[in-house]
Each structure stands twice: as structure tokens, then as C-alpha cells.
Amino acid sequence: MKTLQVKVKPNARASSLALQADGTWLAQLKSPPVDGKANEELIALVARHFGCRKAQVTIKSGASARLKWLQVTEG
């Protein structure tokens, strides 16, 4: 099980996920932060990056904030 601290930047030109020097992740998302669209895109992006299903990625805290804690379960 991995716990990630992710800084989210919505309304970006392209979606990307990158590890920062301080150990946090930076997620740039195309989706706007409206009706949970950015959170859905974030979960799909993290699942694709770590090679797991979307059901294995959950937002533990910060669902409505730009700084989020995500949990990725393996298996």
C-alpha cells in the first residue's frame, strides 16, 4: 500500500503526473475542478501511472483541496 501526497493543478493543457524533488507528486489535469471531474481524472491518471485499477486508488483527504493524500492498494 502506498500513500502519496499530490499537488493538483486543474485546467492544464495536458495531463501529467510527476514526482517532485521534495517527495510530493505534481498532477496537472485537463479537467476543471467542477462536479468532481478533476478528482476522477486524478484517480485515472494515478491508476494508469502505477499500473493498477481505478478502484485501487482512493482519495484519503483533501477531496476539495489542491493538496490531496491518495492511497494506492496493491494486488
N, CA, C, O and CB atoms as a CASP TS submission, in Angstrom:
PFRMAT TS
TARGET T0000
AUTHOR 0000-0000-0000
METHOD Language model
MODEL 1
PARENT N/A
ATOM      1  N   MET     1       0.844  -1.175   0.000  1.00  0.00           N
ATOM      2  CA  MET     1       0.000   0.000   0.000  1.00  0.00           C
ATOM      3  C   MET     1       0.895   1.246   0.000  1.00  0.00           C
ATOM      4  O   MET     1       1.822   1.350   0.803  1.00  0.00           O
ATOM      5  CB  MET     1      -0.963  -0.006   1.226  1.00  0.00           C
ATOM      6  N   LYS     2       0.614   2.176  -0.894  1.00  0.00           N
ATOM      7  CA  LYS     2       1.383   3.406  -0.994  1.00  0.00           C
ATOM      8  C   LYS     2       0.489   4.581  -0.635  1.00  0.00           C
ATOM      9  O   LYS     2      -0.698   4.593  -0.961  1.00  0.00           O
ATOM     10  CB  LYS     2       1.978   3.579  -2.412  1.00  0.00           C
ATOM     11  N   THR     3       1.066   5.566   0.036  1.00  0.00           N
ATOM     12  CA  THR     3       0.364   6.811   0.327  1.00  0.00           C
ATOM     13  C   THR     3       1.117   7.931  -0.372  1.00  0.00           C
ATOM     14  O   THR     3       2.325   8.086  -0.196  1.00  0.00           O
ATOM     15  CB  THR     3       0.257   7.072   1.874  1.00  0.00           C
ATOM     16  N   LEU     4       0.396   8.705  -1.163  1.00  0.00           N
ATOM     17  CA  LEU     4       1.008   9.760  -1.953  1.00  0.00           C
ATOM     18  C   LEU     4       0.449  11.112  -1.553  1.00  0.00           C
ATOM     19  O   LEU     4      -0.749  11.246  -1.304  1.00  0.00           O
ATOM     20  CB  LEU     4       0.790   9.514  -3.444  1.00  0.00           C
ATOM     21  N   GLN     5       1.310  12.110  -1.492  1.00  0.00           N
ATOM     22  CA  GLN     5       0.861  13.485  -1.318  1.00  0.00           C
ATOM     23  C   GLN     5       0.922  14.129  -2.695  1.00  0.00           C
ATOM     24  O   GLN     5       1.986  14.189  -3.312  1.00  0.00           O
ATOM     25  CB  GLN     5       1.741  14.272  -0.257  1.00  0.00           C
ATOM     26  N   VAL     6      -0.221  14.610  -3.177  1.00  0.00           N
ATOM     27  CA  VAL     6      -0.328  15.098  -4.544  1.00  0.00           C
ATOM     28  C   VAL     6      -0.796  16.547  -4.550  1.00  0.00           C
ATOM     29  O   VAL     6      -1.792  16.895  -3.916  1.00  0.00           O
ATOM     30  CB  VAL     6      -1.290  14.219  -5.359  1.00  0.00           C
ATOM     31  N   LYS     7      -0.065  17.384  -5.273  1.00  0.00           N
ATOM     32  CA  LYS     7      -0.491  18.762  -5.523  1.00  0.00           C
ATOM     33  C   LYS     7      -1.181  18.764  -6.881  1.00  0.00           C
ATOM     34  O   LYS     7      -0.600  18.320  -7.872  1.00  0.00           O
ATOM     35  CB  LYS     7       0.731  19.782  -5.483  1.00  0.00           C
ATOM     36  N   VAL     8      -2.391  19.250  -6.933  1.00  0.00           N
ATOM     37  CA  VAL     8      -3.197  19.198  -8.148  1.00  0.00           C
ATOM     38  C   VAL     8      -3.299  20.584  -8.780  1.00  0.00           C
ATOM     39  O   VAL     8      -3.558  21.577  -8.100  1.00  0.00           O
ATOM     40  CB  VAL     8      -4.598  18.644  -7.842  1.00  0.00           C
ATOM     41  N   LYS     9      -3.091  20.626 -10.092  1.00  0.00           N
ATOM     42  CA  LYS     9      -3.278  21.859 -10.858  1.00  0.00           C
ATOM     43  C   LYS     9      -4.290  21.563 -11.960  1.00  0.00           C
ATOM     44  O   LYS     9      -3.937  20.972 -12.981  1.00  0.00           O
ATOM     45  CB  LYS     9      -1.914  22.389 -11.457  1.00  0.00           C
ATOM     46  N   PRO    10      -5.543  21.967 -11.764  1.00  0.00           N
ATOM     47  CA  PRO    10      -6.566  21.730 -12.791  1.00  0.00           C
ATOM     48  C   PRO    10      -6.448  22.711 -13.952  1.00  0.00           C
ATOM     49  O   PRO    10      -5.694  23.681 -13.887  1.00  0.00           O
ATOM     50  CB  PRO    10      -7.959  21.827 -12.179  1.00  0.00           C
ATOM     51  N   ASN    11      -7.203  22.444 -15.011  1.00  0.00           N
ATOM     52  CA  ASN    11      -7.263  23.294 -16.210  1.00  0.00           C
ATOM     53  C   ASN    11      -5.913  23.437 -16.902  1.00  0.00           C
ATOM     54  O   ASN    11      -5.606  24.500 -17.442  1.00  0.00           O
ATOM     55  CB  ASN    11      -7.784  24.669 -15.843  1.00  0.00           C
ATOM     56  N   ALA    12      -5.098  22.377 -16.893  1.00  0.00           N
ATOM     57  CA  ALA    12      -3.803  22.402 -17.579  1.00  0.00           C
ATOM     58  C   ALA    12      -3.999  22.045 -19.054  1.00  0.00           C
ATOM     59  O   ALA    12      -5.049  21.537 -19.446  1.00  0.00           O
ATOM     60  CB  ALA    12      -2.797  21.417 -16.905  1.00  0.00           C
ATOM     61  N   ARG    13      -2.990  22.314 -19.849  1.00  0.00           N
ATOM     62  CA  ARG    13      -3.072  21.989 -21.275  1.00  0.00           C
ATOM     63  C   ARG    13      -3.021  20.491 -21.515  1.00  0.00           C
ATOM     64  O   ARG    13      -3.699  19.975 -22.403  1.00  0.00           O
ATOM     65  CB  ARG    13      -1.948  22.669 -22.036  1.00  0.00           C
ATOM     66  N   ALA    14      -2.213  19.792 -20.723  1.00  0.00           N
ATOM     67  CA  ALA    14      -2.079  18.339 -20.871  1.00  0.00           C
ATOM     68  C   ALA    14      -2.040  17.702 -19.490  1.00  0.00           C
ATOM     69  O   ALA    14      -1.614  18.331 -18.521  1.00  0.00           O
ATOM     70  CB  ALA    14      -0.799  17.971 -21.684  1.00  0.00           C
ATOM     71  N   SER    15      -2.485  16.459 -19.402  1.00  0.00           N
ATOM     72  CA  SER    15      -2.470  15.732 -18.131  1.00  0.00           C
ATOM     73  C   SER    15      -1.103  15.090 -17.925  1.00  0.00           C
ATOM     74  O   SER    15      -0.544  14.480 -18.837  1.00  0.00           O
ATOM     75  CB  SER    15      -3.589  14.656 -18.094  1.00  0.00           C
ATOM     76  N   SER    16      -0.575  15.236 -16.715  1.00  0.00           N
ATOM     77  CA  SER    16       0.708  14.608 -16.405  1.00  0.00           C
ATOM     78  C   SER    16       0.817  14.393 -14.898  1.00  0.00           C
ATOM     79  O   SER    16       0.152  15.058 -14.104  1.00  0.00           O
ATOM     80  CB  SER    16       1.891  15.474 -16.923  1.00  0.00           C
ATOM     81  N   LEU    17       1.680  13.442 -14.532  1.00  0.00           N
ATOM     82  CA  LEU    17       1.951  13.138 -13.130  1.00  0.00           C
ATOM     83  C   LEU    17       3.460  13.022 -12.982  1.00  0.00           C
ATOM     84  O   LEU    17       4.091  12.207 -13.655  1.00  0.00           O
ATOM     85  CB  LEU    17       1.221  11.818 -12.664  1.00  0.00           C
ATOM     86  N   ALA    18       4.046  13.838 -12.099  1.00  0.00           N
ATOM     87  CA  ALA    18       5.498  13.854 -11.948  1.00  0.00           C
ATOM     88  C   ALA    18       5.883  13.922 -10.479  1.00  0.00           C
ATOM     89  O   ALA    18       5.233  14.598  -9.682  1.00  0.00           O
ATOM     90  CB  ALA    18       6.107  15.035 -12.710  1.00  0.00           C
ATOM     91  N   LEU    19       6.954  13.209 -10.133  1.00  0.00           N
ATOM     92  CA  LEU    19       7.494  13.229  -8.773  1.00  0.00           C
ATOM     93  C   LEU    19       8.363  14.468  -8.615  1.00  0.00           C
ATOM     94  O   LEU    19       9.235  14.727  -9.443  1.00  0.00           O
ATOM     95  CB  LEU    19       8.312  11.933  -8.467  1.00  0.00           C
ATOM     96  N   GLN    20       8.130  15.229  -7.562  1.00  0.00           N
ATOM     97  CA  GLN    20       8.883  16.447  -7.295  1.00  0.00           C
ATOM     98  C   GLN    20      10.090  16.136  -6.414  1.00  0.00           C
ATOM     99  O   GLN    20      10.177  15.050  -5.840  1.00  0.00           O
ATOM    100  CB  GLN    20       7.985  17.505  -6.627  1.00  0.00           C
ATOM    101  N   ALA    21      11.013  17.077  -6.305  1.00  0.00           N
ATOM    102  CA  ALA    21      12.237  16.882  -5.525  1.00  0.00           C
ATOM    103  C   ALA    21      11.950  16.716  -4.032  1.00  0.00           C
ATOM    104  O   ALA    21      12.712  16.058  -3.324  1.00  0.00           O
ATOM    105  CB  ALA    21      13.181  18.056  -5.738  1.00  0.00           C
ATOM    106  N   ASP    22      10.844  17.318  -3.547  1.00  0.00           N
ATOM    107  CA  ASP    22      10.531  17.223  -2.115  1.00  0.00           C
ATOM    108  C   ASP    22       9.741  15.967  -1.756  1.00  0.00           C
ATOM    109  O   ASP    22       9.327  15.811  -0.607  1.00  0.00           O
ATOM    110  CB  ASP    22       9.751  18.442  -1.681  1.00  0.00           C
ATOM    111  N   GLY    23       9.526  15.068  -2.721  1.00  0.00           N
ATOM    112  CA  GLY    23       8.841  13.813  -2.442  1.00  0.00           C
ATOM    113  C   GLY    23       7.356  13.834  -2.702  1.00  0.00           C
ATOM    114  O   GLY    23       6.702  12.795  -2.614  1.00  0.00           O
ATOM    115  N   THR    24       6.806  14.991  -3.021  1.00  0.00           N
ATOM    116  CA  THR    24       5.388  15.065  -3.362  1.00  0.00           C
ATOM    117  C   THR    24       5.227  14.844  -4.860  1.00  0.00           C
ATOM    118  O   THR    24       6.203  14.889  -5.609  1.00  0.00           O
ATOM    119  CB  THR    24       4.778  16.433  -2.935  1.00  0.00           C
ATOM    120  N   TRP    25       3.999  14.607  -5.291  1.00  0.00           N
ATOM    121  CA  TRP    25       3.699  14.422  -6.703  1.00  0.00           C
ATOM    122  C   TRP    25       2.959  15.651  -7.205  1.00  0.00           C
ATOM    123  O   TRP    25       2.170  16.247  -6.472  1.00  0.00           O
ATOM    124  CB  TRP    25       2.865  13.132  -6.939  1.00  0.00           C
ATOM    125  N   LEU    26       3.212  16.031  -8.455  1.00  0.00           N
ATOM    126  CA  LEU    26       2.503  17.130  -9.090  1.00  0.00           C
ATOM    127  C   LEU    26       1.649  16.550 -10.202  1.00  0.00           C
ATOM    128  O   LEU    26       2.158  15.935 -11.138  1.00  0.00           O
ATOM    129  CB  LEU    26       3.490  18.211  -9.637  1.00  0.00           C
ATOM    130  N   ALA    27       0.335  16.756 -10.087  1.00  0.00           N
ATOM    131  CA  ALA    27      -0.604  16.264 -11.094  1.00  0.00           C
ATOM    132  C   ALA    27      -1.199  17.462 -11.815  1.00  0.00           C
ATOM    133  O   ALA    27      -1.864  18.300 -11.207  1.00  0.00           O
ATOM    134  CB  ALA    27      -1.725  15.382 -10.451  1.00  0.00           C
ATOM    135  N   GLN    28      -0.951  17.533 -13.118  1.00  0.00           N
ATOM    136  CA  GLN    28      -1.570  18.557 -13.943  1.00  0.00           C
ATOM    137  C   GLN    28      -2.709  17.895 -14.689  1.00  0.00           C
ATOM    138  O   GLN    28      -2.510  16.906 -15.395  1.00  0.00           O
ATOM    139  CB  GLN    28      -0.542  19.217 -14.926  1.00  0.00           C
ATOM    140  N   LEU    29      -3.913  18.445 -14.531  1.00  0.00           N
ATOM    141  CA  LEU    29      -5.120  17.824 -15.064  1.00  0.00           C
ATOM    142  C   LEU    29      -5.817  18.753 -16.050  1.00  0.00           C
ATOM    143  O   LEU    29      -5.879  19.964 -15.839  1.00  0.00           O
ATOM    144  CB  LEU    29      -6.074  17.446 -13.929  1.00  0.00           C
ATOM    145  N   LYS    30      -6.336  18.180 -17.122  1.00  0.00           N
ATOM    146  CA  LYS    30      -7.096  18.955 -18.101  1.00  0.00           C
ATOM    147  C   LYS    30      -8.452  19.378 -17.548  1.00  0.00           C
ATOM    148  O   LYS    30      -8.956  20.449 -17.888  1.00  0.00           O
ATOM    149  CB  LYS    30      -7.285  18.147 -19.381  1.00  0.00           C
ATOM    150  N   SER    31      -9.036  18.554 -16.710  1.00  0.00           N
ATOM    151  CA  SER    31     -10.396  18.777 -16.221  1.00  0.00           C
ATOM    152  C   SER    31     -10.477  19.982 -15.281  1.00  0.00           C
ATOM    153  O   SER    31      -9.522  20.296 -14.569  1.00  0.00           O
ATOM    154  CB  SER    31     -10.904  17.529 -15.507  1.00  0.00           C
ATOM    155  N   PRO    32     -11.626  20.646 -15.291  1.00  0.00           N
ATOM    156  CA  PRO    32     -11.844  21.732 -14.322  1.00  0.00           C
ATOM    157  C   PRO    32     -12.261  21.145 -12.973  1.00  0.00           C
ATOM    158  O   PRO    32     -12.766  20.024 -12.915  1.00  0.00           O
ATOM    159  CB  PRO    32     -12.928  22.730 -14.840  1.00  0.00           C
ATOM    160  N   PRO    33     -12.052  21.895 -11.890  1.00  0.00           N
ATOM    161  CA  PRO    33     -12.438  21.402 -10.565  1.00  0.00           C
ATOM    162  C   PRO    33     -13.929  21.584 -10.301  1.00  0.00           C
ATOM    163  O   PRO    33     -14.314  22.244  -9.336  1.00  0.00           O
ATOM    164  CB  PRO    33     -11.634  22.115  -9.486  1.00  0.00           C
ATOM    165  N   VAL    34     -14.764  21.004 -11.152  1.00  0.00           N
ATOM    166  CA  VAL    34     -16.214  21.149 -11.068  1.00  0.00           C
ATOM    167  C   VAL    34     -16.852  19.769 -11.050  1.00  0.00           C
ATOM    168  O   VAL    34     -16.513  18.920 -11.874  1.00  0.00           O
ATOM    169  CB  VAL    34     -16.760  21.994 -12.250  1.00  0.00           C
ATOM    170  N   ASP    35     -17.773  19.536 -10.120  1.00  0.00           N
ATOM    171  CA  ASP    35     -18.536  18.283 -10.019  1.00  0.00           C
ATOM    172  C   ASP    35     -17.652  17.048  -9.912  1.00  0.00           C
ATOM    173  O   ASP    35     -18.049  15.972 -10.360  1.00  0.00           O
ATOM    174  CB  ASP    35     -19.441  18.140 -11.212  1.00  0.00           C
ATOM    175  N   GLY    36     -16.463  17.179  -9.327  1.00  0.00           N
ATOM    176  CA  GLY    36     -15.593  16.026  -9.124  1.00  0.00           C
ATOM    177  C   GLY    36     -14.876  15.535 -10.367  1.00  0.00           C
ATOM    178  O   GLY    36     -14.268  14.465 -10.335  1.00  0.00           O
ATOM    179  N   LYS    37     -14.927  16.285 -11.466  1.00  0.00           N
ATOM    180  CA  LYS    37     -14.289  15.844 -12.705  1.00  0.00           C
ATOM    181  C   LYS    37     -12.771  15.759 -12.561  1.00  0.00           C
ATOM    182  O   LYS    37     -12.153  14.825 -13.073  1.00  0.00           O
ATOM    183  CB  LYS    37     -14.649  16.790 -13.845  1.00  0.00           C
ATOM    184  N   ALA    38     -12.168  16.723 -11.869  1.00  0.00           N
ATOM    185  CA  ALA    38     -10.718  16.703 -11.678  1.00  0.00           C
ATOM    186  C   ALA    38     -10.307  15.523 -10.798  1.00  0.00           C
ATOM    187  O   ALA    38      -9.274  14.903 -11.049  1.00  0.00           O
ATOM    188  CB  ALA    38     -10.239  18.026 -11.053  1.00  0.00           C
ATOM    189  N   ASN    39     -11.092  15.205  -9.779  1.00  0.00           N
ATOM    190  CA  ASN    39     -10.782  14.060  -8.923  1.00  0.00           C
ATOM    191  C   ASN    39     -10.865  12.751  -9.706  1.00  0.00           C
ATOM    192  O   ASN    39     -10.028  11.868  -9.518  1.00  0.00           O
ATOM    193  CB  ASN    39     -11.736  14.017  -7.722  1.00  0.00           C
ATOM    194  N   GLU    40     -11.864  12.614 -10.579  1.00  0.00           N
ATOM    195  CA  GLU    40     -11.986  11.411 -11.402  1.00  0.00           C
ATOM    196  C   GLU    40     -10.789  11.272 -12.330  1.00  0.00           C
ATOM    197  O   GLU    40     -10.247  10.178 -12.485  1.00  0.00           O
ATOM    198  CB  GLU    40     -13.287  11.441 -12.216  1.00  0.00           C
ATOM    199  N   GLU    41     -10.375  12.368 -12.948  1.00  0.00           N
ATOM    200  CA  GLU    41      -9.215  12.322 -13.837  1.00  0.00           C
ATOM    201  C   GLU    41      -7.944  12.004 -13.051  1.00  0.00           C
ATOM    202  O   GLU    41      -7.084  11.270 -13.539  1.00  0.00           O
ATOM    203  CB  GLU    41      -9.056  13.659 -14.586  1.00  0.00           C
ATOM    204  N   LEU    42      -7.817  12.549 -11.837  1.00  0.00           N
ATOM    205  CA  LEU    42      -6.654  12.278 -10.996  1.00  0.00           C
ATOM    206  C   LEU    42      -6.564  10.799 -10.663  1.00  0.00           C
ATOM    207  O   LEU    42      -5.488  10.209 -10.766  1.00  0.00           O
ATOM    208  CB  LEU    42      -6.714  13.105  -9.710  1.00  0.00           C
ATOM    209  N   ILE    43      -7.671  10.192 -10.267  1.00  0.00           N
ATOM    210  CA  ILE    43      -7.680   8.761  -9.937  1.00  0.00           C
ATOM    211  C   ILE    43      -7.291   7.928 -11.150  1.00  0.00           C
ATOM    212  O   ILE    43      -6.509   6.985 -11.029  1.00  0.00           O
ATOM    213  CB  ILE    43      -9.068   8.331  -9.422  1.00  0.00           C
ATOM    214  N   ALA    44      -7.832   8.269 -12.326  1.00  0.00           N
ATOM    215  CA  ALA    44      -7.490   7.533 -13.545  1.00  0.00           C
ATOM    216  C   ALA    44      -6.013   7.709 -13.894  1.00  0.00           C
ATOM    217  O   ALA    44      -5.364   6.754 -14.319  1.00  0.00           O
ATOM    218  CB  ALA    44      -8.368   7.999 -14.718  1.00  0.00           C
ATOM    219  N   LEU    45      -5.478   8.910 -13.722  1.00  0.00           N
ATOM    220  CA  LEU    45      -4.079   9.188 -14.033  1.00  0.00           C
ATOM    221  C   LEU    45      -3.140   8.421 -13.108  1.00  0.00           C
ATOM    222  O   LEU    45      -2.153   7.846 -13.567  1.00  0.00           O
ATOM    223  CB  LEU    45      -3.802  10.684 -13.932  1.00  0.00           C
ATOM    224  N   VAL    46      -3.436   8.407 -11.816  1.00  0.00           N
ATOM    225  CA  VAL    46      -2.601   7.683 -10.844  1.00  0.00           C
ATOM    226  C   VAL    46      -2.679   6.177 -11.101  1.00  0.00           C
ATOM    227  O   VAL    46      -1.663   5.485 -11.038  1.00  0.00           O
ATOM    228  CB  VAL    46      -3.045   8.005  -9.388  1.00  0.00           C
ATOM    229  N   ALA    47      -3.868   5.671 -11.386  1.00  0.00           N
ATOM    230  CA  ALA    47      -4.023   4.237 -11.665  1.00  0.00           C
ATOM    231  C   ALA    47      -3.226   3.839 -12.905  1.00  0.00           C
ATOM    232  O   ALA    47      -2.567   2.799 -12.913  1.00  0.00           O
ATOM    233  CB  ALA    47      -5.515   3.879 -11.856  1.00  0.00           C
ATOM    234  N   ARG    48      -3.281   4.652 -13.935  1.00  0.00           N
ATOM    235  CA  ARG    48      -2.535   4.357 -15.158  1.00  0.00           C
ATOM    236  C   ARG    48      -1.030   4.413 -14.903  1.00  0.00           C
ATOM    237  O   ARG    48      -0.283   3.588 -15.430  1.00  0.00           O
ATOM    238  CB  ARG    48      -2.922   5.342 -16.273  1.00  0.00           C
ATOM    239  N   HIS    49      -0.577   5.381 -14.098  1.00  0.00           N
ATOM    240  CA  HIS    49       0.852   5.530 -13.810  1.00  0.00           C
ATOM    241  C   HIS    49       1.407   4.341 -13.029  1.00  0.00           C
ATOM    242  O   HIS    49       2.514   3.880 -13.306  1.00  0.00           O
ATOM    243  CB  HIS    49       1.097   6.815 -13.031  1.00  0.00           C
ATOM    244  N   PHE    50       0.645   3.842 -12.054  1.00  0.00           N
ATOM    245  CA  PHE    50       1.119   2.740 -11.221  1.00  0.00           C
ATOM    246  C   PHE    50       0.670   1.373 -11.731  1.00  0.00           C
ATOM    247  O   PHE    50       0.981   0.358 -11.108  1.00  0.00           O
ATOM    248  CB  PHE    50       0.639   2.931  -9.806  1.00  0.00           C
ATOM    249  N   GLY    51      -0.050   1.324 -12.843  1.00  0.00           N
ATOM    250  CA  GLY    51      -0.452   0.053 -13.443  1.00  0.00           C
ATOM    251  C   GLY    51      -1.453  -0.718 -12.612  1.00  0.00           C
ATOM    252  O   GLY    51      -1.335  -1.936 -12.483  1.00  0.00           O
ATOM    253  N   CYS    52      -2.428  -0.043 -12.048  1.00  0.00           N
ATOM    254  CA  CYS    52      -3.456  -0.710 -11.251  1.00  0.00           C
ATOM    255  C   CYS    52      -4.832  -0.244 -11.702  1.00  0.00           C
ATOM    256  O   CYS    52      -4.957   0.611 -12.578  1.00  0.00           O
ATOM    257  CB  CYS    52      -3.255  -0.431  -9.742  1.00  0.00           C
ATOM    258  N   ARG    53      -5.868  -0.821 -11.089  1.00  0.00           N
ATOM    259  CA  ARG    53      -7.238  -0.426 -11.431  1.00  0.00           C
ATOM    260  C   ARG    53      -7.613   0.854 -10.689  1.00  0.00           C
ATOM    261  O   ARG    53      -7.038   1.175  -9.649  1.00  0.00           O
ATOM    262  CB  ARG    53      -8.239  -1.562 -11.089  1.00  0.00           C
ATOM    263  N   LYS    54      -8.582   1.577 -11.237  1.00  0.00           N
ATOM    264  CA  LYS    54      -9.037   2.814 -10.598  1.00  0.00           C
ATOM    265  C   LYS    54      -9.634   2.541  -9.228  1.00  0.00           C
ATOM    266  O   LYS    54      -9.573   3.403  -8.351  1.00  0.00           O
ATOM    267  CB  LYS    54     -10.063   3.522 -11.477  1.00  0.00           C
ATOM    268  N   ALA    55     -10.206   1.366  -9.025  1.00  0.00           N
ATOM    269  CA  ALA    55     -10.798   1.018  -7.734  1.00  0.00           C
ATOM    270  C   ALA    55      -9.747   0.874  -6.637  1.00  0.00           C
ATOM    271  O   ALA    55     -10.082   0.894  -5.453  1.00  0.00           O
ATOM    272  CB  ALA    55     -11.589  -0.271  -7.857  1.00  0.00           C
ATOM    273  N   GLN    56      -8.484   0.730  -7.020  1.00  0.00           N
ATOM    274  CA  GLN    56      -7.413   0.583  -6.040  1.00  0.00           C
ATOM    275  C   GLN    56      -6.835   1.929  -5.600  1.00  0.00           C
ATOM    276  O   GLN    56      -5.942   1.969  -4.754  1.00  0.00           O
ATOM    277  CB  GLN    56      -6.311  -0.284  -6.610  1.00  0.00           C
ATOM    278  N   VAL    57      -7.336   3.032  -6.166  1.00  0.00           N
ATOM    279  CA  VAL    57      -6.855   4.376  -5.821  1.00  0.00           C
ATOM    280  C   VAL    57      -7.987   5.111  -5.109  1.00  0.00           C
ATOM    281  O   VAL    57      -9.092   5.226  -5.640  1.00  0.00           O
ATOM    282  CB  VAL    57      -6.379   5.169  -7.104  1.00  0.00           C
ATOM    283  N   THR    58      -7.709   5.603  -3.912  1.00  0.00           N
ATOM    284  CA  THR    58      -8.719   6.356  -3.165  1.00  0.00           C
ATOM    285  C   THR    58      -8.124   7.658  -2.657  1.00  0.00           C
ATOM    286  O   THR    58      -6.935   7.732  -2.347  1.00  0.00           O
ATOM    287  CB  THR    58      -9.271   5.523  -1.987  1.00  0.00           C
ATOM    288  N   ILE    59      -8.960   8.680  -2.576  1.00  0.00           N
ATOM    289  CA  ILE    59      -8.556   9.964  -2.007  1.00  0.00           C
ATOM    290  C   ILE    59      -8.856   9.900  -0.514  1.00  0.00           C
ATOM    291  O   ILE    59     -10.017   9.843  -0.110  1.00  0.00           O
ATOM    292  CB  ILE    59      -9.302  11.179  -2.699  1.00  0.00           C
ATOM    293  N   LYS    60      -7.804   9.909   0.301  1.00  0.00           N
ATOM    294  CA  LYS    60      -7.971   9.790   1.748  1.00  0.00           C
ATOM    295  C   LYS    60      -8.339  11.128   2.382  1.00  0.00           C
ATOM    296  O   LYS    60      -9.161  11.170   3.297  1.00  0.00           O
ATOM    297  CB  LYS    60      -6.696   9.246   2.382  1.00  0.00           C
ATOM    298  N   SER    61      -7.744  12.216   1.912  1.00  0.00           N
ATOM    299  CA  SER    61      -8.105  13.534   2.432  1.00  0.00           C
ATOM    300  C   SER    61      -7.816  14.583   1.374  1.00  0.00           C
ATOM    301  O   SER    61      -6.988  14.382   0.485  1.00  0.00           O
ATOM    302  CB  SER    61      -7.336  13.851   3.742  1.00  0.00           C
ATOM    303  N   GLY    62      -8.516  15.707   1.485  1.00  0.00           N
ATOM    304  CA  GLY    62      -8.312  16.812   0.570  1.00  0.00           C
ATOM    305  C   GLY    62      -9.111  16.705  -0.712  1.00  0.00           C
ATOM    306  O   GLY    62      -8.671  17.204  -1.747  1.00  0.00           O
ATOM    307  N   ALA    63     -10.272  16.070  -0.674  1.00  0.00           N
ATOM    308  CA  ALA    63     -11.071  15.884  -1.891  1.00  0.00           C
ATOM    309  C   ALA    63     -11.447  17.207  -2.535  1.00  0.00           C
ATOM    310  O   ALA    63     -11.596  17.278  -3.755  1.00  0.00           O
ATOM    311  CB  ALA    63     -12.330  15.096  -1.576  1.00  0.00           C
ATOM    312  N   SER    64     -11.605  18.262  -1.733  1.00  0.00           N
ATOM    313  CA  SER    64     -11.970  19.559  -2.304  1.00  0.00           C
ATOM    314  C   SER    64     -10.812  20.560  -2.237  1.00  0.00           C
ATOM    315  O   SER    64     -11.016  21.755  -2.451  1.00  0.00           O
ATOM    316  CB  SER    64     -13.186  20.126  -1.579  1.00  0.00           C
ATOM    317  N   ALA    65      -9.613  20.086  -1.944  1.00  0.00           N
ATOM    318  CA  ALA    65      -8.440  20.951  -1.852  1.00  0.00           C
ATOM    319  C   ALA    65      -7.458  20.631  -2.972  1.00  0.00           C
ATOM    320  O   ALA    65      -7.591  19.614  -3.653  1.00  0.00           O
ATOM    321  CB  ALA    65      -7.758  20.799  -0.480  1.00  0.00           C
ATOM    322  N   ARG    66      -6.487  21.489  -3.155  1.00  0.00           N
ATOM    323  CA  ARG    66      -5.471  21.236  -4.187  1.00  0.00           C
ATOM    324  C   ARG    66      -4.387  20.293  -3.695  1.00  0.00           C
ATOM    325  O   ARG    66      -3.704  19.668  -4.505  1.00  0.00           O
ATOM    326  CB  ARG    66      -4.841  22.544  -4.642  1.00  0.00           C
ATOM    327  N   LEU    67      -4.216  20.179  -2.390  1.00  0.00           N
ATOM    328  CA  LEU    67      -3.241  19.255  -1.814  1.00  0.00           C
ATOM    329  C   LEU    67      -4.013  18.054  -1.283  1.00  0.00           C
ATOM    330  O   LEU    67      -4.826  18.187  -0.369  1.00  0.00           O
ATOM    331  CB  LEU    67      -2.387  19.940  -0.674  1.00  0.00           C
ATOM    332  N   LYS    68      -3.758  16.886  -1.855  1.00  0.00           N
ATOM    333  CA  LYS    68      -4.533  15.685  -1.534  1.00  0.00           C
ATOM    334  C   LYS    68      -3.620  14.571  -1.067  1.00  0.00           C
ATOM    335  O   LYS    68      -2.447  14.519  -1.438  1.00  0.00           O
ATOM    336  CB  LYS    68      -5.350  15.223  -2.746  1.00  0.00           C
ATOM    337  N   TRP    69      -4.161  13.684  -0.255  1.00  0.00           N
ATOM    338  CA  TRP    69      -3.486  12.450   0.129  1.00  0.00           C
ATOM    339  C   TRP    69      -4.222  11.313  -0.554  1.00  0.00           C
ATOM    340  O   TRP    69      -5.425  11.140  -0.362  1.00  0.00           O
ATOM    341  CB  TRP    69      -3.451  12.259   1.693  1.00  0.00           C
ATOM    342  N   LEU    70      -3.497  10.535  -1.355  1.00  0.00           N
ATOM    343  CA  LEU    70      -4.078   9.401  -2.060  1.00  0.00           C
ATOM    344  C   LEU    70      -3.482   8.109  -1.535  1.00  0.00           C
ATOM    345  O   LEU    70      -2.330   8.072  -1.103  1.00  0.00           O
ATOM    346  CB  LEU    70      -3.852   9.523  -3.575  1.00  0.00           C
ATOM    347  N   GLN    71      -4.278   7.050  -1.576  1.00  0.00           N
ATOM    348  CA  GLN    71      -3.823   5.732  -1.147  1.00  0.00           C
ATOM    349  C   GLN    71      -3.970   4.785  -2.333  1.00  0.00           C
ATOM    350  O   GLN    71      -5.039   4.693  -2.936  1.00  0.00           O
ATOM    351  CB  GLN    71      -4.632   5.218   0.102  1.00  0.00           C
ATOM    352  N   VAL    72      -2.883   4.080  -2.664  1.00  0.00           N
ATOM    353  CA  VAL    72      -2.883   3.109  -3.750  1.00  0.00           C
ATOM    354  C   VAL    72      -2.668   1.733  -3.129  1.00  0.00           C
ATOM    355  O   VAL    72      -1.619   1.473  -2.540  1.00  0.00           O
ATOM    356  CB  VAL    72      -1.777   3.437  -4.824  1.00  0.00           C
ATOM    357  N   THR    73      -3.662   0.850  -3.260  1.00  0.00           N
ATOM    358  CA  THR    73      -3.533  -0.500  -2.743  1.00  0.00           C
ATOM    359  C   THR    73      -3.070  -1.429  -3.861  1.00  0.00           C
ATOM    360  O   THR    73      -3.430  -1.245  -5.024  1.00  0.00           O
ATOM    361  CB  THR    73      -4.870  -0.988  -2.140  1.00  0.00           C
ATOM    362  N   GLU    74      -2.288  -2.406  -3.505  1.00  0.00           N
ATOM    363  CA  GLU    74      -1.734  -3.324  -4.496  1.00  0.00           C
ATOM    364  C   GLU    74      -2.445  -4.657  -4.427  1.00  0.00           C
ATOM    365  O   GLU    74      -3.002  -5.041  -3.399  1.00  0.00           O
ATOM    366  CB  GLU    74      -0.228  -3.514  -4.286  1.00  0.00           C
ATOM    367  N   GLY    75      -2.410  -5.356  -5.558  1.00  0.00           N
ATOM    368  CA  GLY    75      -2.968  -6.698  -5.550  1.00  0.00           C
ATOM    369  C   GLY    75      -4.184  -6.862  -6.303  1.00  0.00           C
ATOM    370  O   GLY    75      -4.733  -7.963  -6.356  1.00  0.00           O
TER
END
